[in-house]
């Protein structure tokens, strides 16, 4: 398999889950990695912004977890905490997120992380035949069915988008 260039892609190949790698030209000056992905992928591949998902690492004390939700949406920390069975979560420190997942900010994938973290995927994913998330490298996304994303990450499903 020619595309096993990241742990996320390798995890999908190992699990035998069908997927498609979509690449775009990442601009190192981009201020919002998610907005950049939406701007380049949506029109080029006939996608809706709501089916392109971002991966956010949250913290509860010293424990980390992952929230996966559409790029245009804002994370409800309260809803994410409830879905993960935690009292409260905050956004994780960048260094802790990168160290734990093995990925750099803007390329953090919910798949193939160095240490598998508890994960919640926004329920809106189930409304699409396929969703995109980071393939583990800036400028690389992976398209797969929402059920395969949920299976591969052992995620719980909940409405974690605010407003």
Secondary structure per residue as TSV (DSSP state, phi and psi in degrees):
chain	resnum	aa	ss	phi	psi
A	1	X	-	360.0	118.8
A	2	X	T	-72.1	-21.5
A	3	X	T	-95.0	5.9
A	4	X	-	-72.1	56.0
A	5	X	-	-92.3	-11.4
A	6	X	S	-134.9	158.1
A	7	X	H	-59.2	-31.2
A	8	X	H	-64.2	-46.5
A	9	X	H	-67.3	-41.9
A	10	X	H	-60.1	-38.2
A	11	X	H	-63.8	-40.9
A	12	X	H	-66.4	-41.3
A	13	X	H	-64.0	-46.7
A	14	X	H	-59.7	-40.0
A	15	X	H	-78.0	-8.5
A	16	X	T	69.5	29.0
A	17	X	-	-93.9	130.0
A	18	X	-	-66.8	139.3
A	19	X	-	-158.6	165.6
A	20	X	E	-134.1	133.7
A	21	X	E	-91.0	128.0
A	22	X	E	-119.6	125.9
A	23	X	E	-111.7	154.5
A	24	X	-	-145.6	163.9
A	25	X	-	-79.5	106.5
A	26	X	-	-78.6	131.1
A	27	X	-	-98.9	115.9
A	28	X	T	-57.7	-18.3
A	29	X	T	-88.6	-2.1
A	30	X	-	-59.1	134.2
A	31	X	S	-87.4	-28.1
A	32	X	-	-127.6	110.7
A	33	X	H	-63.1	-39.8
A	34	X	H	-65.5	-45.7
A	35	X	H	-62.6	-36.8
A	36	X	H	-63.4	-44.8
A	37	X	H	-61.5	-46.0
A	38	X	H	-61.3	-47.6
A	39	X	H	-58.6	-39.0
A	40	X	H	-89.7	-34.1
A	41	X	H	-87.1	-37.5
A	42	X	H	-58.5	-54.5
A	43	X	H	-71.7	-38.2
A	44	X	H	-66.6	-28.3
A	45	X	H	-122.2	12.3
A	46	X	T	64.1	38.6
A	47	X	-	-103.6	158.4
A	48	X	-	-94.5	143.6
A	49	X	G	-53.8	-34.1
A	50	X	G	-70.4	-9.7
A	51	X	G	-100.3	3.1
A	52	X	B	-102.4	117.5
A	53	X	E	-105.2	149.3
A	54	X	E	-109.1	154.9
A	55	X	E	-113.8	116.6
A	56	X	E	-114.4	136.1
A	57	X	E	-99.5	128.6
A	58	X	E	-115.8	160.8
A	59	X	E	-126.9	143.2
A	60	X	E	-130.0	98.2
A	61	X	T	65.7	-124.6
A	62	X	T	-93.1	-7.5
A	63	X	E	-86.9	141.9
A	64	X	E	-112.2	155.7
A	65	X	E	-149.2	172.7
A	66	X	E	-124.3	137.4
A	67	X	E	-119.5	129.0
A	68	X	E	-118.8	118.7
A	69	X	E	-148.6	163.2
A	70	X	E	-58.2	142.3
A	71	X	T	-53.5	-43.9
A	72	X	T	-69.3	-13.5
A	73	X	S	-87.8	155.6
A	74	X	E	-102.7	138.5
A	75	X	E	-74.8	131.7
A	76	X	-	-88.7	106.4
A	77	X	H	-60.8	-37.0
A	78	X	H	-64.0	-45.8
A	79	X	H	-66.8	-39.0
A	80	X	H	-63.9	-44.3
A	81	X	H	-59.3	-47.0
A	82	X	H	-60.6	-44.1
A	83	X	H	-63.4	-33.3
A	84	X	T	-89.7	0.3
A	85	X	T	72.9	29.4
A	86	X	-	-113.8	153.3
A	87	X	S	-69.1	-39.6
A	88	X	-	-160.7	145.2
A	89	X	-	-132.6	154.7
A	90	X	E	-129.1	168.4
A	91	X	E	-67.3	136.1
A	92	X	-	-72.5	152.2
A	93	X	-	-63.1	137.9
A	94	X	H	-53.0	-46.9
A	95	X	H	-61.9	-43.8
A	96	X	H	-64.0	-40.8
A	97	X	H	-63.5	-45.8
A	98	X	H	-66.9	-41.7
A	99	X	H	-63.8	-44.9
A	100	X	H	-69.8	-42.6
A	101	X	H	-85.0	-26.8
A	102	X	S	85.9	6.4
A	103	X	S	-117.4	159.6
A	104	X	-	-91.1	151.7
A	105	X	T	-53.2	135.9
A	106	X	T	91.7	-10.1
A	107	X	-	-134.8	14.1
A	108	X	-	-72.8	122.9
A	109	X	-	-105.2	148.7
A	110	X	S	-75.9	-8.6
A	111	X	S	-104.9	145.4
A	112	X	S	62.8	33.2
A	113	X	-	-72.3	153.5
A	114	X	S	-54.6	-44.1
A	115	X	S	-130.2	118.4
A	116	X	-	-63.0	124.2
A	117	X	-	-105.3	151.2
A	118	X	E	-56.0	137.4
A	119	X	E	-131.7	141.6
A	120	X	E	-125.0	132.0
A	121	X	E	-109.7	134.6
A	122	X	E	-60.5	137.5
A	123	X	G	-59.7	-22.4
A	124	X	G	-61.6	-21.0
A	125	X	G	-57.8	-34.1
A	126	X	G	-68.4	-11.5
A	127	X	G	-84.9	-2.5
A	128	X	S	-114.5	151.9
A	129	X	S	-78.3	-27.0
A	130	X	-	-149.2	149.6
A	131	X	E	-126.7	160.7
A	132	X	E	-116.4	145.6
A	133	X	E	-145.9	170.0
A	134	X	E	-60.3	139.5
A	135	X	E	-91.8	9.3
A	136	X	E	100.0	10.8
A	137	X	E	-152.8	138.5
A	138	X	T	-57.9	131.7
A	139	X	T	89.5	1.7
A	140	X	E	-125.1	126.1
A	141	X	E	-122.8	160.1
A	142	X	E	-123.9	133.5
A	143	X	E	-101.6	132.7
A	144	X	E	-157.0	168.2
A	145	X	-	-70.2	149.4
A	146	X	H	-60.2	-36.0
A	147	X	H	-64.9	-38.2
A	148	X	H	-67.8	-36.4
A	149	X	H	-62.1	-45.2
A	150	X	H	-63.5	-44.8
A	151	X	H	-62.9	-48.3
A	152	X	H	-64.9	-29.2
A	153	X	H	-101.3	-2.4
A	154	X	T	54.2	40.1
A	155	X	-	-81.5	156.4
A	156	X	E	-95.7	157.0
A	157	X	E	-110.3	134.1
A	158	X	E	-160.6	160.5
A	159	X	-	-82.4	101.1
A	160	X	-	-112.2	6.2
A	161	X	E	-85.5	137.0
A	162	X	E	-87.8	137.7
A	163	X	-	43.5	360.0
